Amino acid sequence: MAKGRIVVDEDLCKGCELCISVCPPGVIKMAADRFTPQGYHPAELVDPNEECTGCAICSIICPDAAITVFRWVPADKIKSTAP
């Protein structure tokens, strides 16, 4: 299975929590210990067991395009397109 990671641009995140509501493995939380420049708690990846699949649903629903998704697929799962 693919593994993923997200990066939240805290300058853009307004803390709307939409990403939390759609995350299938539930690994996105609001950072309680810090604020964005606008005064919101930003979203953050809390994934100690590496459950994020990189599905990008969080990125798609984010109204401020604050989430970038990185996805890794094991080399043995990649199909070659070379002749």
MONOR-V722855 format. One record per backbone hydrogen bond with DSSP energy under -1.0 kcal/mol. CO is the residue of the C=O (numbers start at 1). NH is the residue of the N-H. E is the energy in kcal/mol with one decimal. If there is no record, write none. Layout:
# MONOR-V722855
co: <CO;CO>
nh: <NH;NH>
e: <E;E>
This chain:
# MONOR-V722855
co: <3;5;7;8;9;9;17;18;27;29;36;40;42;44;47;52;56;57;58;62;66;68;70;72;74;75>
nh: <72;70;68;10;12;13;21;22;46;44;39;36;31;29;50;4;60;61;62;65;9;7;5;3;77;78>
e: <-3.4;-3.2;-2.6;-1.1;-1.6;-1.9;-1.6;-1.0;-3.4;-2.7;-2.0;-3.2;-3.4;-2.5;-1.7;-2.4;-2.2;-2.2;-1.3;-1.2;-3.4;-2.4;-2.2;-2.3;-2.2;-1.1>
